[in-house]
Structures are given as C-alpha cells and as structure tokens.
C-alpha cells in the first residue's frame, strides 16, 4: 500500500514537471527586458517643410517574411505610398539577414525608422514594433504592457513611443500591439499604460495607433470564443473619454481573412483634426489590411470633436 502511494505521488510530480517544461523553456530563452532596446536610424536628411495634411498609417505586416513583396505592395497603393508616418506591428529582425526588417523596409520606402523588439524569436532574432517616418524621430521609448497568461502563445506585449519632428513641430506617436484572446476589460487595462504615458506628455498632439486586436468575441479561459462582443466600439468609447477622436470608428473590418471579420486595427488622435481616413483592402501582403488617417497640419487650436 505504501509503495503504491509513493509510486502514485512520484508519477504526479513527474506529470507536473512535464507540464511545466514548456513554461520553463520559455523563461530560459527569454532575453532580459533591459537588453531589448530600440534601434533608431535616420536614412533621410531632415525635411524643413511640413505638409498641409499629415497622413499617418498603421499596418500589421505579419512578420514581413517577403520584404520585396511588402515594399512593392506599399508603393503600389496610392494611400500608403503617401504616408508620412507608418506604424508597423509584427515585424522582425534576424542576424542572418544583415539588418532588421524595419531598416530594410525603411530603406526601400526611403523613410527614417525606429524598431523596438518586444521578445526574442527561437532563432535568436527578435519580434516587435516599428515606426517609419519621412521626418526626424526622437525620444524613442518602450512602454511595457500588462502580461496575461493565455494558456498558450503567451507573449510579452509592449508599446513603442516616439516623437516625430514634423517641420520643426513635435508629434508624439504610440504604436501598440495588444493581446488576442482577452476580453474588453483586460484589453483596456493592457492599453492603460499607453494612455497614461500620453497624458503625461507635455505635447498636445498625440497619436495612439496599431493592432488593438479588438476581435468581436468574448473569451472563456482565454481560449474559447463564446459570445459576440463589440470590443472595437468599446475601445472607441474608452478613447473618446480620454480625449481622443476615433476617425476609423465606421471603417469596417481590417482583417484579411474570409472566416473572420472585425476592426482590430485603428488610429486615435488627440489635439488634431482628422480630415479623412480609410482601410486599404486591396493590399493583400498580410493577414491585416492597413489603415490610415489624414490630419490637418499644423494642428488647429482645438481638435474636431466627434
């Protein structure tokens, strides 16, 4: 009897260790956060004059495996090739390629860039966010976001803050990529550090954009979609309450998948007047469609109220 209990206890311990191995392996391969620093490079001379309309775009490029095809899709699209500031999510850097994919894309599009790694990849590279701009970039900042245990594919999430010098006038931009299988309460809490960082800014003009992953579901145990949920609408309401406009609120789905529809990507503006906006559904180089907004520049004294 005692032997049987000891055997059962040992088997339980072995099972628990086997279940813990993936998490332990993940922790072992993680690079300390202090080692993941932004990479900034100016590939263009400073632009002395600013446009009357500033176009800001956001695009989840789904790892950007095929850089030439991605660059070609941006150049071929009338709205994207006129972007002054381009926020990128899910872009990577691999030593075997010689330079980060953010730099490669910036060079192809003739833009300056900042790349912020969020986490290491299995081959020793990194995966993260980037901001490309025709104007100088300064004061790059990584904002760590709350981390949720999703059961599988749990990942470190960050936001990238950077100041864009548009004709000598600063614009603060935050690029975000939030978790997938979380409900709206957790999603708003994950975004909260970005909103607080924006509120601490002395600059009046701020853009918060990116992949908010506002999918149209309510999740059970971070695994099972059980009910419909207007996460995008709730995010718009939250941002309006914090002083931001939501010019893409009626733009429709930004997901490039036949089986799923939802506006998961967006751009929010504070202290700026949105003149036009859109979703580029003819760009098929990713599983997301890029979004954009035109902003009056220089900013008016009071941004348009929605």
C-alpha positions as CSV (number, residue, x, y, z in Angstrom):
1,X,0.0,0.0,0.0
2,X,2.7,2.4,1.0
3,X,4.7,1.5,-2.2
4,X,1.7,2.2,-4.3
5,X,1.1,5.6,-2.8
6,X,4.7,6.6,-3.2
7,X,4.6,5.5,-6.8
8,X,1.4,7.5,-7.4
9,X,3.0,10.5,-5.8
10,X,6.1,10.2,-7.9
11,X,4.0,9.9,-11.0
12,X,2.1,13.1,-10.1
13,X,5.3,15.0,-9.5
14,X,6.7,13.8,-12.9
15,X,3.5,14.9,-14.7
16,X,3.6,18.3,-13.1
17,X,7.3,18.7,-14.2
18,X,6.4,17.7,-17.7
19,X,3.6,20.2,-17.8
20,X,5.9,22.9,-16.5
21,X,8.7,22.2,-19.0
22,X,7.3,24.4,-21.8
23,X,7.0,27.4,-19.5
24,X,10.4,26.8,-18.0
25,X,11.9,26.6,-21.5
26,X,10.2,29.8,-22.5
27,X,11.6,31.6,-19.5
28,X,15.1,30.2,-20.2
29,X,15.1,31.6,-23.7
30,X,13.8,35.0,-22.8
31,X,16.2,37.9,-23.1
32,X,16.2,40.3,-20.2
33,X,14.0,43.3,-21.0
34,X,16.9,45.6,-20.4
35,X,18.6,44.0,-23.4
36,X,15.8,44.8,-25.8
37,X,16.4,48.4,-26.7
38,X,15.0,50.5,-29.6
39,X,17.0,50.7,-32.8
40,X,16.8,54.2,-34.4
41,X,18.3,55.3,-37.7
42,X,17.8,58.4,-39.9
43,X,18.2,57.4,-43.6
44,X,16.9,60.7,-44.9
45,X,18.1,64.3,-44.4
46,X,15.8,66.5,-42.2
47,X,12.7,67.8,-44.0
48,X,12.5,71.5,-43.5
49,X,8.8,72.0,-44.6
50,X,5.7,70.2,-43.3
51,X,2.7,69.1,-45.4
52,X,-0.6,70.8,-45.0
53,X,-2.1,67.4,-44.4
54,X,-0.2,64.7,-42.4
55,X,-1.0,61.1,-43.3
56,X,-0.5,58.5,-40.5
57,X,-0.9,54.8,-41.4
58,X,-0.8,51.6,-39.4
59,X,-0.1,48.1,-40.8
60,X,0.3,44.7,-39.1
61,X,2.8,43.2,-41.6
62,X,2.6,39.6,-40.2
63,X,6.3,39.1,-39.7
64,X,7.2,40.7,-43.1
65,X,8.7,37.4,-44.4
66,X,8.8,38.7,-48.0
67,X,10.2,42.2,-47.8
68,X,10.3,42.9,-51.5
69,X,6.6,42.0,-51.9
70,X,5.7,44.0,-48.8
71,X,7.6,47.1,-50.1
72,X,6.0,46.7,-53.5
73,X,2.5,46.5,-52.0
74,X,3.1,49.7,-50.1
75,X,4.5,51.5,-53.1
76,X,1.7,50.3,-55.4
77,X,-1.1,51.6,-53.1
78,X,-2.0,55.2,-53.6
79,X,-2.9,55.9,-49.9
80,X,0.1,54.0,-48.4
81,X,2.8,55.5,-50.6
82,X,1.8,58.9,-49.4
83,X,2.0,58.1,-45.7
84,X,4.3,60.5,-43.8
85,X,4.3,58.2,-40.7
86,X,3.8,54.4,-40.8
87,X,3.2,52.3,-37.7
88,X,4.2,48.6,-38.2
89,X,3.3,45.6,-36.0
90,X,4.7,42.1,-36.1
91,X,8.0,43.0,-37.8
92,X,11.2,41.1,-37.0
93,X,15.0,41.2,-37.0
94,X,17.2,38.3,-37.8
95,X,21.0,38.3,-37.8
96,X,21.2,36.1,-40.9
97,X,19.6,39.0,-42.9
98,X,22.2,41.5,-42.0
99,X,19.8,44.2,-40.8
100,X,16.4,44.4,-39.2
101,X,13.4,44.1,-41.5
102,X,12.3,47.5,-40.2
103,X,15.5,49.0,-41.6
104,X,15.2,47.1,-44.9
105,X,11.7,48.3,-45.4
106,X,12.6,51.9,-44.4
107,X,15.4,51.9,-46.9
108,X,13.1,50.6,-49.7
109,X,10.5,53.2,-48.9
110,X,13.0,56.0,-48.3
111,X,12.0,56.7,-44.7
112,X,13.6,57.0,-41.3
113,X,12.8,54.3,-38.7
114,X,12.8,53.2,-35.1
115,X,12.5,49.5,-34.3
116,X,11.5,48.2,-30.8
117,X,11.9,44.4,-30.1
118,X,9.2,43.0,-27.9
119,X,10.5,39.5,-27.5
120,X,13.2,37.1,-28.8
121,X,12.5,34.5,-31.5
122,X,13.6,30.9,-31.4
123,X,16.4,31.5,-33.9
124,X,18.0,34.3,-31.8
125,X,16.2,37.2,-33.6
126,X,13.6,39.5,-32.3
127,X,9.9,40.3,-33.0
128,X,8.5,43.7,-32.3
129,X,7.1,47.1,-33.5
130,X,8.5,49.8,-35.8
131,X,7.6,53.4,-36.7
132,X,8.8,54.7,-40.1
133,X,8.7,58.4,-41.0
134,X,9.7,60.9,-43.6
135,X,10.5,63.2,-40.7
136,X,13.1,63.0,-37.9
137,X,12.4,60.6,-35.0
138,X,13.5,61.3,-31.4
139,X,12.8,60.2,-27.7
140,X,12.1,56.5,-28.5
141,X,10.5,54.8,-25.5
142,X,9.4,51.2,-24.9
143,X,6.3,51.0,-22.7
144,X,5.8,47.5,-21.1
145,X,2.2,46.4,-21.1
146,X,0.4,44.1,-18.6
147,X,1.1,40.4,-19.5
148,X,-1.8,37.9,-19.4
149,X,-1.4,34.1,-19.1
150,X,-3.3,33.0,-22.3
151,X,-2.5,29.3,-21.7
152,X,-0.6,29.0,-25.0
153,X,1.2,31.6,-27.1
154,X,1.5,33.9,-24.1
155,X,3.8,36.7,-25.2
156,X,5.4,39.9,-23.9
157,X,3.5,42.9,-25.1
158,X,4.9,46.5,-25.5
159,X,4.1,49.8,-27.0
160,X,6.6,52.0,-28.8
161,X,6.5,55.7,-28.2
162,X,8.5,58.1,-30.4
163,X,8.4,61.9,-31.2
164,X,8.1,62.8,-34.8
165,X,9.5,66.3,-35.7
166,X,7.1,67.4,-38.4
167,X,8.5,70.6,-39.9
168,X,10.1,71.5,-36.6
169,X,6.9,70.8,-34.6
170,X,6.7,67.7,-32.4
171,X,4.1,65.0,-32.7
172,X,4.1,62.1,-30.1
173,X,3.2,58.8,-31.6
174,X,2.5,55.5,-29.8
175,X,2.4,52.2,-31.7
176,X,0.7,49.3,-29.9
177,X,0.0,45.6,-30.4
178,X,-2.3,44.1,-27.8
179,X,-3.1,40.5,-26.9
180,X,-5.5,38.4,-28.9
181,X,-7.7,36.3,-26.6
182,X,-8.6,38.7,-23.9
183,X,-11.9,40.4,-23.1
184,X,-12.5,44.1,-23.3
185,X,-11.9,44.8,-19.6
186,X,-8.4,43.3,-19.8
187,X,-7.8,44.9,-23.2
188,X,-8.5,48.4,-21.8
189,X,-6.3,47.6,-18.8
190,X,-3.5,46.5,-21.1
191,X,-3.7,49.8,-23.0
192,X,-3.9,51.9,-19.9
193,X,-0.1,52.4,-19.5
194,X,0.0,53.8,-23.0
195,X,-2.9,56.3,-22.3
196,X,-1.2,57.3,-19.1
197,X,2.1,57.8,-20.9
198,X,0.3,60.0,-23.4
199,X,-1.4,62.0,-20.6
200,X,2.0,62.7,-19.0
201,X,3.2,64.2,-22.3
202,X,3.6,67.9,-22.4
203,X,2.9,67.7,-26.1
204,X,-0.8,68.4,-27.0
205,X,-0.7,66.4,-30.3
206,X,-0.7,62.6,-29.8
207,X,-1.5,59.6,-32.0
208,X,-2.1,56.2,-30.5
209,X,-2.5,53.5,-33.2
210,X,-1.7,49.9,-34.1
211,X,-3.2,46.5,-33.8
212,X,-5.6,46.6,-30.8
213,X,-6.8,43.1,-31.6
214,X,-10.4,44.2,-30.8
215,X,-11.9,41.0,-32.1
216,X,-15.7,40.6,-32.0
217,X,-15.8,37.9,-29.3
218,X,-16.0,37.3,-25.5
219,X,-13.5,34.7,-24.4
220,X,-13.8,31.9,-21.9
221,X,-10.5,31.0,-20.2
222,X,-8.6,32.9,-22.9
223,X,-9.3,30.0,-25.3
224,X,-12.9,29.7,-26.4
225,X,-14.9,32.4,-28.1
226,X,-18.4,32.0,-26.6
227,X,-20.3,35.2,-27.3
228,X,-20.2,38.2,-29.7
229,X,-18.7,41.3,-28.2
230,X,-18.3,44.8,-29.7
231,X,-14.7,45.3,-28.5
232,X,-13.9,47.8,-31.2
233,X,-16.8,50.0,-30.2
234,X,-15.9,49.8,-26.5
235,X,-12.3,50.8,-27.3
236,X,-13.6,53.8,-29.3
237,X,-15.8,54.9,-26.4
238,X,-12.9,54.5,-23.9
239,X,-10.5,56.5,-26.1
240,X,-13.1,59.3,-26.6
241,X,-13.5,59.5,-22.8
242,X,-9.7,60.1,-22.6
243,X,-9.8,62.9,-25.1
244,X,-9.0,61.1,-28.4
245,X,-11.1,61.1,-31.6
246,X,-11.8,57.8,-33.3
247,X,-11.8,58.6,-37.1
248,X,-11.9,54.9,-38.1
249,X,-14.9,54.1,-36.0
250,X,-17.1,53.4,-39.0
251,X,-14.5,51.9,-41.3
252,X,-15.4,48.3,-41.1
253,X,-13.3,45.1,-40.9
254,X,-9.5,45.3,-41.1
255,X,-8.9,41.6,-41.1
256,X,-7.7,39.9,-44.3
257,X,-9.4,36.6,-43.6
258,X,-12.5,35.1,-45.1
259,X,-13.6,33.3,-41.9
260,X,-13.1,36.3,-39.6
261,X,-14.3,39.9,-39.8
262,X,-13.6,42.7,-37.3
263,X,-11.9,46.0,-36.9
264,X,-8.8,45.1,-35.0
265,X,-6.6,47.9,-36.2
266,X,-7.2,51.6,-35.5
267,X,-5.7,55.1,-35.1
268,X,-6.8,57.6,-32.4
269,X,-5.8,61.3,-32.4
270,X,-5.6,63.9,-29.6
271,X,-5.2,67.6,-30.4
272,X,-5.5,67.0,-34.1
273,X,-8.3,67.4,-36.7
274,X,-9.0,64.3,-38.7
275,X,-9.9,65.2,-42.3
276,X,-10.2,61.7,-43.9
277,X,-9.5,58.1,-43.2
278,X,-9.6,54.7,-44.8
279,X,-8.9,50.9,-44.9
280,X,-6.8,49.6,-47.9
281,X,-8.5,46.3,-48.7
282,X,-6.6,45.8,-52.0
283,X,-3.3,45.3,-50.1
284,X,-3.0,41.6,-49.7
285,X,0.6,41.2,-48.4
286,X,-0.6,40.5,-44.8
287,X,-3.4,39.0,-42.8
288,X,-4.4,42.6,-41.9
289,X,-5.5,45.5,-44.1
290,X,-3.6,48.7,-43.5
291,X,-5.5,51.7,-42.1
292,X,-4.7,55.5,-42.4
293,X,-5.9,58.9,-41.3
294,X,-5.2,62.4,-42.7
295,X,-4.7,65.1,-40.1
296,X,-4.7,68.9,-40.6
297,X,-1.2,70.3,-40.1
298,X,-0.2,72.4,-38.4
299,X,-2.7,71.4,-35.7
300,X,-5.6,73.7,-35.1
301,X,-6.1,75.1,-31.6
302,X,-8.9,72.6,-30.9
303,X,-9.2,69.2,-32.5
304,X,-12.5,68.2,-34.1
305,X,-15.0,66.8,-31.6
306,X,-16.9,63.6,-32.6
